Amino acid sequence: MISMKSRAPIIVIFLCAFSCRLLCSAPASLYFTPDKRTEQVILDLVKSAEKSICIATYSLSWDALVKELNGKKGVRIRIISDSAPPGGLLNSEVRVMSGNFLFHPKIMIIDGLISVVGSGNFTESGFRRHHNHFLVFSDRKMAGFLSRKFDSWWLGEKNDVYYDDGRISIFFSPENDCSKVICDRILSSKKSVNFAVYHFTSVEIARALVKRRMAGVTVSGMVERGSIEPYSVYGMLANYGCRVRKSNMAGYLHDKFMVIDGEFAISGSYNFTAAARKNVEVVMVIRDPSLVLEFMEEWKRIWRWKSLP
């Protein structure tokens, strides 16, 4: 019989091992908006920060987030955005990107340990009105990689390295050819491709889908109805037998995700457009079965209830 006193070191060792596993290789959590739970998850992560918060976003205009950021004393907060955040930020360092491109990633890094990557901007409407998704990773290695990428943006230095741990791959435009990354995955499909995207004007990506459709692969997807514009490939896809529908929700369908053969997903900030090639964007290729399943289940839900032919 092992006494409680002799058990204590074993318990401590177990807890330390569990904590290390949580920080180094824990599976991600996937959240969708509009949903108050998703809002609270992000705000709670900011509350939990003890050393640093890095935010890379197209825009930031969310009162609840600004309030939490202002309440963090002794925490270094750095924000990079395409446009100036609200003047109410009190103790944050801010860089505003300028040039003939959009600074369009949606990333948050907490204490160099936790990463948030998704399709939504850190705005009121991004969380409360539009349909977006956010992945939260408790993974020290990934957070370290994203922190180094953030630093390269912050300092204006080139960093063309991509990330791959066998479960998640992360690419960036314009350094990596993200359109090719997406097309290569599409062209590898054998059964099905399902997508939900805000803008879709890329003829290159559309041609890859059409090739697989002509080879017998089922291609189904939704596009934000407000972006069915003269340059959209919506009609082209429909004409070649792809099942395409328009979103029918109160806010925008602002996602940029794809599920291929039910085996891996593509996520991130990269709209399926030619312009995205020159923008600062992020693309994730996800092979985690549980995450892929969650993406697919949400795709089915909005296809059934939130879209129209």
Contacts in CASP RR format, 6 or more apart in sequence:
PFRMAT RR
TARGET T0000
AUTHOR 0000-0000-0000
METHOD contacts of the structure
MODEL  1
MISMKSRAPIIVIFLCAFSCRLLCSAPASLYFTPDKRTEQVILDLVKSAE
KSICIATYSLSWDALVKELNGKKGVRIRIISDSAPPGGLLNSEVRVMSGN
FLFHPKIMIIDGLISVVGSGNFTESGFRRHHNHFLVFSDRKMAGFLSRKF
DSWWLGEKNDVYYDDGRISIFFSPENDCSKVICDRILSSKKSVNFAVYHF
TSVEIARALVKRRMAGVTVSGMVERGSIEPYSVYGMLANYGCRVRKSNMA
GYLHDKFMVIDGEFAISGSYNFTAAARKNVEVVMVIRDPSLVLEFMEEWK
RIWRWKSLP
2 10 0 8 1.000
22 138 0 8 1.000
23 113 0 8 1.000
23 138 0 8 1.000
23 139 0 8 1.000
23 140 0 8 1.000
24 139 0 8 1.000
24 140 0 8 1.000
24 141 0 8 1.000
25 139 0 8 1.000
26 137 0 8 1.000
26 138 0 8 1.000
26 139 0 8 1.000
27 288 0 8 1.000
27 290 0 8 1.000
27 291 0 8 1.000
28 135 0 8 1.000
28 136 0 8 1.000
28 137 0 8 1.000
28 138 0 8 1.000
28 139 0 8 1.000
28 168 0 8 1.000
28 288 0 8 1.000
28 291 0 8 1.000
29 41 0 8 1.000
29 135 0 8 1.000
29 136 0 8 1.000
30 133 0 8 1.000
30 134 0 8 1.000
30 135 0 8 1.000
30 136 0 8 1.000
30 291 0 8 1.000
30 294 0 8 1.000
30 295 0 8 1.000
31 37 0 8 1.000
31 38 0 8 1.000
31 41 0 8 1.000
31 133 0 8 1.000
31 134 0 8 1.000
31 135 0 8 1.000
31 136 0 8 1.000
32 38 0 8 1.000
32 131 0 8 1.000
32 132 0 8 1.000
32 133 0 8 1.000
32 134 0 8 1.000
32 298 0 8 1.000
33 39 0 8 1.000
33 120 0 8 1.000
33 126 0 8 1.000
33 127 0 8 1.000
33 128 0 8 1.000
33 130 0 8 1.000
33 131 0 8 1.000
33 132 0 8 1.000
33 133 0 8 1.000
33 134 0 8 1.000
34 126 0 8 1.000
34 127 0 8 1.000
34 128 0 8 1.000
34 129 0 8 1.000
34 130 0 8 1.000
34 131 0 8 1.000
34 251 0 8 1.000
38 127 0 8 1.000
38 134 0 8 1.000
39 64 0 8 1.000
39 127 0 8 1.000
39 128 0 8 1.000
41 134 0 8 1.000
41 136 0 8 1.000
42 65 0 8 1.000
42 108 0 8 1.000
42 116 0 8 1.000
42 122 0 8 1.000
42 127 0 8 1.000
42 134 0 8 1.000
43 64 0 8 1.000
43 65 0 8 1.000
43 68 0 8 1.000
45 108 0 8 1.000
45 110 0 8 1.000
45 114 0 8 1.000
45 116 0 8 1.000
45 136 0 8 1.000
46 53 0 8 1.000
46 65 0 8 1.000
46 68 0 8 1.000
46 69 0 8 1.000
46 72 0 8 1.000
46 108 0 8 1.000
46 110 0 8 1.000
47 68 0 8 1.000
48 110 0 8 1.000
48 111 0 8 1.000
49 72 0 8 1.000
49 75 0 8 1.000
49 110 0 8 1.000
49 111 0 8 1.000
50 75 0 8 1.000
50 111 0 8 1.000
51 75 0 8 1.000
51 76 0 8 1.000
51 111 0 8 1.000
51 112 0 8 1.000
52 75 0 8 1.000
52 76 0 8 1.000
52 77 0 8 1.000
52 78 0 8 1.000
52 109 0 8 1.000
52 110 0 8 1.000
52 111 0 8 1.000
52 112 0 8 1.000
53 69 0 8 1.000
53 72 0 8 1.000
53 75 0 8 1.000
53 76 0 8 1.000
53 77 0 8 1.000
53 78 0 8 1.000
53 108 0 8 1.000
53 109 0 8 1.000
53 110 0 8 1.000
53 111 0 8 1.000
54 78 0 8 1.000
54 79 0 8 1.000
54 107 0 8 1.000
54 108 0 8 1.000
54 109 0 8 1.000
54 146 0 8 1.000
54 147 0 8 1.000
54 150 0 8 1.000
55 77 0 8 1.000
55 78 0 8 1.000
55 79 0 8 1.000
55 80 0 8 1.000
55 81 0 8 1.000
55 107 0 8 1.000
55 108 0 8 1.000
55 122 0 8 1.000
56 79 0 8 1.000
56 80 0 8 1.000
56 81 0 8 1.000
56 103 0 8 1.000
56 105 0 8 1.000
56 106 0 8 1.000
56 107 0 8 1.000
56 108 0 8 1.000
56 150 0 8 1.000
56 153 0 8 1.000
57 79 0 8 1.000
57 80 0 8 1.000
57 81 0 8 1.000
57 82 0 8 1.000
57 105 0 8 1.000
57 106 0 8 1.000
57 107 0 8 1.000
57 121 0 8 1.000
57 122 0 8 1.000
58 81 0 8 1.000
58 82 0 8 1.000
58 83 0 8 1.000
58 102 0 8 1.000
58 103 0 8 1.000
58 104 0 8 1.000
58 105 0 8 1.000
58 106 0 8 1.000
58 121 0 8 1.000
58 269 0 8 1.000
59 81 0 8 1.000
59 82 0 8 1.000
59 83 0 8 1.000
59 85 0 8 1.000
59 121 0 8 1.000
59 122 0 8 1.000
59 123 0 8 1.000
60 66 0 8 1.000
60 79 0 8 1.000
60 81 0 8 1.000
60 85 0 8 1.000
60 86 0 8 1.000
60 121 0 8 1.000
60 122 0 8 1.000
60 123 0 8 1.000
61 85 0 8 1.000
61 86 0 8 1.000
61 122 0 8 1.000
61 123 0 8 1.000
61 124 0 8 1.000
62 122 0 8 1.000
62 123 0 8 1.000
62 124 0 8 1.000
62 126 0 8 1.000
62 127 0 8 1.000
63 124 0 8 1.000
65 122 0 8 1.000
66 85 0 8 1.000
66 86 0 8 1.000
66 88 0 8 1.000
66 89 0 8 1.000
69 77 0 8 1.000
69 89 0 8 1.000
69 91 0 8 1.000
69 92 0 8 1.000
70 88 0 8 1.000
70 89 0 8 1.000
70 90 0 8 1.000
70 91 0 8 1.000
71 91 0 8 1.000
72 91 0 8 1.000
73 91 0 8 1.000
76 93 0 8 1.000
77 91 0 8 1.000
77 92 0 8 1.000
77 93 0 8 1.000
78 92 0 8 1.000
78 93 0 8 1.000
78 94 0 8 1.000
78 95 0 8 1.000
78 150 0 8 1.000
78 154 0 8 1.000
79 85 0 8 1.000
79 89 0 8 1.000
79 92 0 8 1.000
79 93 0 8 1.000
79 94 0 8 1.000
79 95 0 8 1.000
80 94 0 8 1.000
80 95 0 8 1.000
80 96 0 8 1.000
80 97 0 8 1.000
80 103 0 8 1.000
80 150 0 8 1.000
80 153 0 8 1.000
80 154 0 8 1.000
81 94 0 8 1.000
81 95 0 8 1.000
81 96 0 8 1.000
81 97 0 8 1.000
81 103 0 8 1.000
82 96 0 8 1.000
82 97 0 8 1.000
82 102 0 8 1.000
82 103 0 8 1.000
82 104 0 8 1.000
83 96 0 8 1.000
84 94 0 8 1.000
84 96 0 8 1.000
85 92 0 8 1.000
85 94 0 8 1.000
95 153 0 8 1.000
95 154 0 8 1.000
97 103 0 8 1.000
97 153 0 8 1.000
97 280 0 8 1.000
100 278 0 8 1.000
101 174 0 8 1.000
101 278 0 8 1.000
101 279 0 8 1.000
101 280 0 8 1.000
102 275 0 8 1.000
102 279 0 8 1.000
102 280 0 8 1.000
103 153 0 8 1.000
103 279 0 8 1.000
103 280 0 8 1.000
104 269 0 8 1.000
104 276 0 8 1.000
104 279 0 8 1.000
104 280 0 8 1.000
104 281 0 8 1.000
105 172 0 8 1.000
105 269 0 8 1.000
105 280 0 8 1.000
105 281 0 8 1.000
105 282 0 8 1.000
106 117 0 8 1.000
106 118 0 8 1.000
106 119 0 8 1.000
106 120 0 8 1.000
106 121 0 8 1.000
106 122 0 8 1.000
106 134 0 8 1.000
106 268 0 8 1.000
106 269 0 8 1.000
106 282 0 8 1.000
107 115 0 8 1.000
107 116 0 8 1.000
107 117 0 8 1.000
107 118 0 8 1.000
107 146 0 8 1.000
107 150 0 8 1.000
107 282 0 8 1.000
108 115 0 8 1.000
108 116 0 8 1.000
108 122 0 8 1.000
109 115 0 8 1.000
109 116 0 8 1.000
109 143 0 8 1.000
109 144 0 8 1.000
109 146 0 8 1.000
109 147 0 8 1.000
109 150 0 8 1.000
110 116 0 8 1.000
110 143 0 8 1.000
112 140 0 8 1.000
112 143 0 8 1.000
112 144 0 8 1.000
112 147 0 8 1.000
113 138 0 8 1.000
113 140 0 8 1.000
113 143 0 8 1.000
114 136 0 8 1.000
114 137 0 8 1.000
114 138 0 8 1.000
114 143 0 8 1.000
115 136 0 8 1.000
115 137 0 8 1.000
115 139 0 8 1.000
115 142 0 8 1.000
115 143 0 8 1.000
115 146 0 8 1.000
116 134 0 8 1.000
116 135 0 8 1.000
116 136 0 8 1.000
116 137 0 8 1.000
117 134 0 8 1.000
117 135 0 8 1.000
117 137 0 8 1.000
117 146 0 8 1.000
117 170 0 8 1.000
117 267 0 8 1.000
117 268 0 8 1.000
117 282 0 8 1.000
117 284 0 8 1.000
118 132 0 8 1.000
118 133 0 8 1.000
118 134 0 8 1.000
118 135 0 8 1.000
118 267 0 8 1.000
118 268 0 8 1.000
118 269 0 8 1.000
118 282 0 8 1.000
119 132 0 8 1.000
119 133 0 8 1.000
119 134 0 8 1.000
119 198 0 8 1.000
119 254 0 8 1.000
119 255 0 8 1.000
119 256 0 8 1.000
119 257 0 8 1.000
119 267 0 8 1.000
119 268 0 8 1.000
119 269 0 8 1.000
120 126 0 8 1.000
120 127 0 8 1.000
120 130 0 8 1.000
120 132 0 8 1.000
120 133 0 8 1.000
120 134 0 8 1.000
120 254 0 8 1.000
120 269 0 8 1.000
125 251 0 8 1.000
126 132 0 8 1.000
126 254 0 8 1.000
129 250 0 8 1.000
129 251 0 8 1.000
129 252 0 8 1.000
130 251 0 8 1.000
130 252 0 8 1.000
130 253 0 8 1.000
130 254 0 8 1.000
131 247 0 8 1.000
131 249 0 8 1.000
131 251 0 8 1.000
131 252 0 8 1.000
131 253 0 8 1.000
131 254 0 8 1.000
131 255 0 8 1.000
131 302 0 8 1.000
131 306 0 8 1.000
132 254 0 8 1.000
132 255 0 8 1.000
133 255 0 8 1.000
133 257 0 8 1.000
133 267 0 8 1.000
133 295 0 8 1.000
133 298 0 8 1.000
135 267 0 8 1.000
135 284 0 8 1.000
135 286 0 8 1.000
135 291 0 8 1.000
137 143 0 8 1.000
137 168 0 8 1.000
139 165 0 8 1.000
141 165 0 8 1.000
142 163 0 8 1.000
142 165 0 8 1.000
142 168 0 8 1.000
142 170 0 8 1.000
145 161 0 8 1.000
145 163 0 8 1.000
145 170 0 8 1.000
146 163 0 8 1.000
146 170 0 8 1.000
148 159 0 8 1.000
149 159 0 8 1.000
149 161 0 8 1.000
149 172 0 8 1.000
151 157 0 8 1.000
152 158 0 8 1.000
152 159 0 8 1.000
153 280 0 8 1.000
158 175 0 8 1.000
159 175 0 8 1.000
160 172 0 8 1.000
160 175 0 8 1.000
160 176 0 8 1.000
162 169 0 8 1.000
162 170 0 8 1.000
162 171 0 8 1.000
162 172 0 8 1.000
162 176 0 8 1.000
163 169 0 8 1.000
163 170 0 8 1.000
164 170 0 8 1.000
166 287 0 8 1.000
167 286 0 8 1.000
167 287 0 8 1.000
167 288 0 8 1.000
168 284 0 8 1.000
168 285 0 8 1.000
168 286 0 8 1.000
168 287 0 8 1.000
168 288 0 8 1.000
169 284 0 8 1.000
169 285 0 8 1.000
170 282 0 8 1.000
170 283 0 8 1.000
170 284 0 8 1.000
171 178 0 8 1.000
171 181 0 8 1.000
171 282 0 8 1.000
171 283 0 8 1.000
171 284 0 8 1.000
171 285 0 8 1.000
172 178 0 8 1.000
172 280 0 8 1.000
172 281 0 8 1.000
172 282 0 8 1.000
172 283 0 8 1.000
173 179 0 8 1.000
173 270 0 8 1.000
173 276 0 8 1.000
173 277 0 8 1.000
173 278 0 8 1.000
173 279 0 8 1.000
173 280 0 8 1.000
173 281 0 8 1.000
173 283 0 8 1.000
174 277 0 8 1.000
174 278 0 8 1.000
174 279 0 8 1.000
174 280 0 8 1.000
176 283 0 8 1.000
177 277 0 8 1.000
178 270 0 8 1.000
178 276 0 8 1.000
178 277 0 8 1.000
178 281 0 8 1.000
178 283 0 8 1.000
179 202 0 8 1.000
179 204 0 8 1.000
179 205 0 8 1.000
179 276 0 8 1.000
179 277 0 8 1.000
181 266 0 8 1.000
181 283 0 8 1.000
181 285 0 8 1.000
182 205 0 8 1.000
182 208 0 8 1.000
182 258 0 8 1.000
182 266 0 8 1.000
182 270 0 8 1.000
182 272 0 8 1.000
182 283 0 8 1.000
183 204 0 8 1.000
183 205 0 8 1.000
183 208 0 8 1.000
185 258 0 8 1.000
185 260 0 8 1.000
185 264 0 8 1.000
185 266 0 8 1.000
185 285 0 8 1.000
186 193 0 8 1.000
186 205 0 8 1.000
186 208 0 8 1.000
186 209 0 8 1.000
186 212 0 8 1.000
186 258 0 8 1.000
186 260 0 8 1.000
187 208 0 8 1.000
187 211 0 8 1.000
187 212 0 8 1.000
188 260 0 8 1.000
189 212 0 8 1.000
189 217 0 8 1.000
189 260 0 8 1.000
189 261 0 8 1.000
190 217 0 8 1.000
190 261 0 8 1.000
191 217 0 8 1.000
191 218 0 8 1.000
191 261 0 8 1.000
191 262 0 8 1.000
192 217 0 8 1.000
192 218 0 8 1.000
192 219 0 8 1.000
192 220 0 8 1.000
192 259 0 8 1.000
192 260 0 8 1.000
192 261 0 8 1.000
192 262 0 8 1.000
193 209 0 8 1.000
193 212 0 8 1.000
193 217 0 8 1.000
193 218 0 8 1.000
193 219 0 8 1.000
193 220 0 8 1.000
193 258 0 8 1.000
193 259 0 8 1.000
193 260 0 8 1.000
193 261 0 8 1.000
194 220 0 8 1.000
194 221 0 8 1.000
194 258 0 8 1.000
194 259 0 8 1.000
194 296 0 8 1.000
194 299 0 8 1.000
194 303 0 8 1.000
195 220 0 8 1.000
195 221 0 8 1.000
195 222 0 8 1.000
195 257 0 8 1.000
195 258 0 8 1.000
195 259 0 8 1.000
195 272 0 8 1.000
196 221 0 8 1.000
196 222 0 8 1.000
196 253 0 8 1.000
196 255 0 8 1.000
196 256 0 8 1.000
196 257 0 8 1.000
196 258 0 8 1.000
196 299 0 8 1.000
196 302 0 8 1.000
197 221 0 8 1.000
197 222 0 8 1.000
197 223 0 8 1.000
197 224 0 8 1.000
197 253 0 8 1.000
197 255 0 8 1.000
197 256 0 8 1.000
197 257 0 8 1.000
197 258 0 8 1.000
197 271 0 8 1.000
197 272 0 8 1.000
198 223 0 8 1.000
198 224 0 8 1.000
198 227 0 8 1.000
198 252 0 8 1.000
198 253 0 8 1.000
198 254 0 8 1.000
198 255 0 8 1.000
198 256 0 8 1.000
198 271 0 8 1.000
199 223 0 8 1.000
199 224 0 8 1.000
199 227 0 8 1.000
199 232 0 8 1.000
199 271 0 8 1.000
199 272 0 8 1.000
199 273 0 8 1.000
200 206 0 8 1.000
200 223 0 8 1.000
200 227 0 8 1.000
200 232 0 8 1.000
200 233 0 8 1.000
200 234 0 8 1.000
200 271 0 8 1.000
200 272 0 8 1.000
200 273 0 8 1.000
201 229 0 8 1.000
201 231 0 8 1.000
201 232 0 8 1.000
201 233 0 8 1.000
201 272 0 8 1.000
201 273 0 8 1.000
201 274 0 8 1.000
201 275 0 8 1.000
202 233 0 8 1.000
202 272 0 8 1.000
202 273 0 8 1.000
202 274 0 8 1.000
202 276 0 8 1.000
203 233 0 8 1.000
203 236 0 8 1.000
203 274 0 8 1.000
204 274 0 8 1.000
205 233 0 8 1.000
205 272 0 8 1.000
206 233 0 8 1.000
206 236 0 8 1.000
206 237 0 8 1.000
206 272 0 8 1.000
209 219 0 8 1.000
209 237 0 8 1.000
209 242 0 8 1.000
210 219 0 8 1.000
210 236 0 8 1.000
210 237 0 8 1.000
210 240 0 8 1.000
210 242 0 8 1.000
212 219 0 8 1.000
213 219 0 8 1.000
213 240 0 8 1.000
213 241 0 8 1.000
213 242 0 8 1.000
214 240 0 8 1.000
218 243 0 8 1.000
219 237 0 8 1.000
219 241 0 8 1.000
219 242 0 8 1.000
219 243 0 8 1.000
220 242 0 8 1.000
220 243 0 8 1.000
220 244 0 8 1.000
220 303 0 8 1.000
221 242 0 8 1.000
221 243 0 8 1.000
221 244 0 8 1.000
221 245 0 8 1.000
221 303 0 8 1.000
222 244 0 8 1.000
222 245 0 8 1.000
222 246 0 8 1.000
222 247 0 8 1.000
222 253 0 8 1.000
222 302 0 8 1.000
222 303 0 8 1.000
222 306 0 8 1.000
222 307 0 8 1.000
223 232 0 8 1.000
223 234 0 8 1.000
223 244 0 8 1.000
223 245 0 8 1.000
223 246 0 8 1.000
223 247 0 8 1.000
223 253 0 8 1.000
224 246 0 8 1.000
224 247 0 8 1.000
224 252 0 8 1.000
224 253 0 8 1.000
224 254 0 8 1.000
225 246 0 8 1.000
225 247 0 8 1.000
225 248 0 8 1.000
225 253 0 8 1.000
225 308 0 8 1.000
226 246 0 8 1.000
226 247 0 8 1.000
226 252 0 8 1.000
228 234 0 8 1.000
228 246 0 8 1.000
234 244 0 8 1.000
234 246 0 8 1.000
235 244 0 8 1.000
237 244 0 8 1.000
238 244 0 8 1.000
245 303 0 8 1.000
245 307 0 8 1.000
245 308 0 8 1.000
245 309 0 8 1.000
246 307 0 8 1.000
246 308 0 8 1.000
246 309 0 8 1.000
247 253 0 8 1.000
247 302 0 8 1.000
247 306 0 8 1.000
247 307 0 8 1.000
248 306 0 8 1.000
248 307 0 8 1.000
248 308 0 8 1.000
249 302 0 8 1.000
249 306 0 8 1.000
253 302 0 8 1.000
253 306 0 8 1.000
253 307 0 8 1.000
256 267 0 8 1.000
256 268 0 8 1.000
256 269 0 8 1.000
256 270 0 8 1.000
256 271 0 8 1.000
256 272 0 8 1.000
257 265 0 8 1.000
257 266 0 8 1.000
257 267 0 8 1.000
257 268 0 8 1.000
257 295 0 8 1.000
257 299 0 8 1.000
258 265 0 8 1.000
258 266 0 8 1.000
259 265 0 8 1.000
259 266 0 8 1.000
259 292 0 8 1.000
259 295 0 8 1.000
259 296 0 8 1.000
259 299 0 8 1.000
260 266 0 8 1.000
262 292 0 8 1.000
262 293 0 8 1.000
262 296 0 8 1.000
263 287 0 8 1.000
263 289 0 8 1.000
263 292 0 8 1.000
264 285 0 8 1.000
264 286 0 8 1.000
264 287 0 8 1.000
264 292 0 8 1.000
265 285 0 8 1.000
265 286 0 8 1.000
265 291 0 8 1.000
265 292 0 8 1.000
265 295 0 8 1.000
265 296 0 8 1.000
266 283 0 8 1.000
266 284 0 8 1.000
266 285 0 8 1.000
266 286 0 8 1.000
267 283 0 8 1.000
267 284 0 8 1.000
267 286 0 8 1.000
267 295 0 8 1.000
268 281 0 8 1.000
268 282 0 8 1.000
268 283 0 8 1.000
268 284 0 8 1.000
269 281 0 8 1.000
269 282 0 8 1.000
269 283 0 8 1.000
270 276 0 8 1.000
270 281 0 8 1.000
270 282 0 8 1.000
270 283 0 8 1.000
286 292 0 8 1.000
286 295 0 8 1.000
END
